[in-house]
């Protein structure tokens, strides 16, 4: 690694279309990665990606062993302890369920007593209080494919749903082999909305770099993945 590099952690199981693997299983591009790489190129810098589990990347950033990772300020209790880069990515968490679900999941209240398939290490601000209170059961899986399989393999008429980001679901859906007796549906209920940003360590080097990168990103909004926001 050169001093002019920016070292960033990305999930080891990828997060398409935001972090996309090539055929060799290496994270090389995506809606989150591409704008940052382009911004760094204008400053004669390179982006070095390290594929790590989500929780480990958190510890390594705190320990000063990484420059950056993907995160949302809305998911942290202490966002002001870090620097941030807004690359124009907005996430929407939706619920996917089987048509034999014994109720209509159109509100948080109707979800009580359900089992929600979640991604290990991910934070769900709307659902987490219900997990802690015991009103919902959290079923963690390591990858999105494992999460989808857990939904497909659920017992008939079980109260099990999948929480997944909208564009991630749209990415995986064409690749799924759905048994003919199963029909999947998405709830109109949005259970989470947040900006996915680049979380930077609060160091003197990155304090000098962050404004330059953010200016480039702001001036090149053609990279924006969508125009959605999370304002109410």
C-alpha positions as CSV (number, residue, x, y, z in Angstrom):
1,X,0.0,0.0,0.0
2,X,1.3,3.5,-0.9
3,X,0.8,6.6,1.2
4,X,-1.4,7.9,-1.7
5,X,-3.8,5.0,-1.5
6,X,-7.2,4.9,0.3
7,X,-7.8,1.6,2.0
8,X,-11.5,0.7,2.2
9,X,-13.3,-2.3,3.6
10,X,-16.2,-3.8,1.7
11,X,-18.4,-6.8,2.8
12,X,-16.7,-10.1,2.0
13,X,-20.0,-11.4,0.5
14,X,-20.4,-8.3,-1.6
15,X,-23.5,-6.1,-1.7
16,X,-24.7,-5.8,-5.3
17,X,-25.3,-3.5,-7.0
18,X,-23.5,-1.3,-4.5
19,X,-20.4,-3.6,-4.2
20,X,-20.1,-6.1,-7.1
21,X,-17.8,-9.1,-7.4
22,X,-16.1,-10.2,-10.6
23,X,-15.9,-13.8,-11.8
24,X,-12.9,-14.4,-9.5
25,X,-15.0,-13.3,-6.5
26,X,-13.1,-10.0,-6.0
27,X,-15.0,-6.8,-5.3
28,X,-14.0,-4.4,-8.1
29,X,-17.0,-2.1,-8.8
30,X,-20.4,-1.0,-7.8
31,X,-22.6,2.0,-7.3
32,X,-20.8,2.8,-4.1
33,X,-17.3,2.0,-5.3
34,X,-17.2,3.5,-8.8
35,X,-17.8,7.2,-7.8
36,X,-15.1,7.0,-5.0
37,X,-12.6,5.4,-7.3
38,X,-13.2,8.1,-10.0
39,X,-12.8,10.9,-7.4
40,X,-9.5,9.4,-6.1
41,X,-8.2,9.1,-9.7
42,X,-8.5,12.8,-10.2
43,X,-6.2,13.2,-7.2
44,X,-3.7,10.6,-8.5
45,X,-4.7,8.2,-5.8
46,X,-5.8,4.6,-5.9
47,X,-8.5,2.8,-4.0
48,X,-7.4,-0.4,-2.3
49,X,-10.3,-2.7,-1.3
50,X,-10.2,-5.2,1.5
51,X,-13.0,-7.7,1.7
52,X,-13.9,-8.2,5.4
53,X,-16.9,-9.3,7.5
54,X,-19.0,-6.2,8.5
55,X,-18.2,-6.4,12.2
56,X,-14.5,-6.9,11.7
57,X,-14.3,-3.8,9.4
58,X,-15.9,-1.8,12.2
59,X,-13.3,-2.9,14.7
60,X,-10.4,-2.3,12.2
61,X,-11.6,1.3,11.4
62,X,-11.8,2.1,15.1
63,X,-8.3,0.6,15.5
64,X,-6.8,2.8,12.8
65,X,-6.1,-0.2,10.4
66,X,-8.5,1.1,7.7
67,X,-9.2,4.4,6.1
68,X,-12.8,3.7,5.2
69,X,-15.8,1.4,5.1
70,X,-19.4,1.6,4.0
71,X,-21.9,2.7,6.6
72,X,-24.7,5.2,7.2
73,X,-24.5,8.0,9.8
74,X,-28.1,7.1,10.7
75,X,-27.1,3.7,11.9
76,X,-24.4,4.9,14.4
77,X,-24.8,6.3,17.9
78,X,-21.6,8.4,17.4
79,X,-21.5,9.6,13.7
80,X,-19.7,12.8,14.6
81,X,-16.7,10.8,15.6
82,X,-16.0,10.1,11.9
83,X,-15.7,11.8,8.6
84,X,-18.2,11.0,5.8
85,X,-18.4,11.0,2.0
86,X,-21.8,11.2,0.4
87,X,-21.8,9.4,-2.9
88,X,-25.5,9.8,-3.6
89,X,-26.7,6.4,-2.6
90,X,-30.0,6.0,-0.8
91,X,-31.1,2.6,0.6
92,X,-34.6,1.4,1.2
93,X,-35.2,-1.7,3.3
94,X,-38.3,-3.7,2.2
95,X,-40.0,-6.9,3.3
96,X,-40.2,-9.9,1.1
97,X,-42.6,-12.7,2.0
98,X,-44.3,-15.8,0.7
99,X,-47.9,-15.6,-0.4
100,X,-48.8,-18.2,2.2
101,X,-47.9,-15.8,5.0
102,X,-50.9,-15.9,7.4
103,X,-51.4,-12.1,7.6
104,X,-50.8,-9.0,5.5
105,X,-47.6,-7.3,6.5
106,X,-48.7,-3.7,6.0
107,X,-47.6,-2.2,9.3
108,X,-45.1,-2.8,12.1
109,X,-47.9,-3.8,14.4
110,X,-48.9,-6.6,12.1
111,X,-45.4,-8.0,12.2
112,X,-45.4,-8.8,15.9
113,X,-44.7,-12.4,16.5
114,X,-42.9,-12.8,13.2
115,X,-39.5,-14.1,12.4
116,X,-37.4,-11.7,10.3
117,X,-34.5,-13.0,8.2
118,X,-31.6,-10.5,8.7
119,X,-28.0,-10.1,7.6
120,X,-25.5,-10.8,10.3
121,X,-23.9,-7.6,11.6
122,X,-26.4,-5.3,10.0
123,X,-28.4,-2.6,11.9
124,X,-32.1,-2.1,11.4
125,X,-33.1,1.0,13.3
126,X,-36.9,0.5,12.8
127,X,-36.9,-3.2,13.6
128,X,-34.1,-3.4,16.3
129,X,-36.4,-2.1,19.2
130,X,-38.9,-4.9,18.3
131,X,-36.1,-7.5,18.3
132,X,-34.9,-6.3,21.7
133,X,-38.4,-6.3,23.2
134,X,-39.0,-9.9,21.9
135,X,-41.9,-8.8,19.7
136,X,-39.9,-10.0,16.7
137,X,-37.4,-12.8,16.3
138,X,-34.2,-12.1,14.4
139,X,-32.8,-14.9,12.2
140,X,-29.3,-13.9,11.1
141,X,-27.6,-15.2,8.0
142,X,-24.2,-14.5,6.6
143,X,-25.1,-13.7,2.9
144,X,-28.1,-12.4,1.0
145,X,-28.3,-15.8,-0.8
146,X,-28.5,-17.6,2.5
147,X,-31.2,-15.1,3.6
148,X,-33.3,-15.8,0.5
149,X,-32.9,-19.6,0.9
150,X,-34.1,-19.3,4.5
151,X,-37.3,-17.7,3.2
152,X,-37.8,-20.2,0.4
153,X,-37.2,-23.1,2.8
154,X,-39.6,-21.8,5.5
155,X,-42.4,-24.2,6.6
156,X,-45.7,-23.6,4.9
157,X,-47.7,-20.7,6.4
158,X,-44.9,-19.8,8.8
159,X,-44.7,-16.1,9.9
160,X,-41.2,-15.6,8.4
161,X,-40.2,-12.6,6.3
162,X,-37.0,-11.3,4.7
163,X,-35.8,-7.8,5.2
164,X,-33.6,-6.7,2.3
165,X,-32.6,-3.5,0.5
166,X,-34.7,-2.8,-2.6
167,X,-32.0,-2.7,-5.3
168,X,-30.2,-5.6,-3.7
169,X,-33.4,-7.6,-4.0
170,X,-33.9,-6.5,-7.6
171,X,-30.3,-7.7,-8.3
172,X,-30.8,-11.1,-6.9
173,X,-34.4,-11.8,-8.0
174,X,-33.6,-12.9,-11.6
175,X,-31.0,-15.3,-10.3
176,X,-33.3,-17.1,-7.9
177,X,-34.8,-20.5,-8.7
178,X,-38.2,-20.2,-7.1
179,X,-40.1,-23.5,-6.7
180,X,-43.3,-23.5,-8.7
181,X,-45.5,-23.9,-5.6
182,X,-44.0,-20.7,-4.0
183,X,-45.0,-17.2,-4.9
184,X,-43.0,-14.3,-3.4
185,X,-44.4,-10.8,-2.7
186,X,-43.0,-7.5,-1.4
187,X,-44.8,-5.4,1.2
188,X,-45.5,-1.7,0.5
189,X,-44.2,-1.1,4.0
190,X,-40.7,0.6,4.0
191,X,-39.0,-0.6,7.1
192,X,-35.8,1.4,6.7
193,X,-34.4,4.3,4.7
194,X,-30.9,5.7,4.9
195,X,-28.0,7.2,2.9
196,X,-25.2,4.7,2.4
197,X,-22.0,6.7,2.7
198,X,-18.3,6.2,3.0
199,X,-17.3,6.3,6.6
200,X,-13.8,7.7,7.1
201,X,-11.4,7.5,10.0
202,X,-11.1,10.9,11.6
203,X,-7.4,11.4,11.0
204,X,-5.4,14.5,9.9
205,X,-4.7,13.0,6.5
206,X,-8.3,12.3,5.8
207,X,-9.5,15.6,7.3
208,X,-7.5,17.2,4.5
209,X,-8.7,14.8,1.8
210,X,-12.4,14.6,2.6
211,X,-13.4,18.1,1.4
212,X,-11.6,17.6,-1.9
213,X,-13.3,14.2,-2.5
214,X,-16.7,15.5,-1.4
215,X,-16.4,18.5,-3.8
216,X,-15.7,16.2,-6.7
217,X,-18.6,13.9,-5.8
218,X,-21.0,16.8,-5.4
219,X,-20.0,18.2,-8.8
220,X,-20.4,14.8,-10.6
221,X,-23.9,13.8,-9.5
222,X,-24.4,11.8,-12.7
223,X,-23.0,9.0,-10.5
224,X,-26.1,9.3,-8.3
225,X,-27.9,5.9,-8.1
226,X,-31.3,7.4,-7.6
227,X,-33.1,10.6,-6.5
228,X,-34.8,9.1,-3.4
229,X,-34.3,10.6,0.0
230,X,-35.3,9.7,3.5
231,X,-37.0,12.8,4.5
232,X,-40.5,12.5,5.9
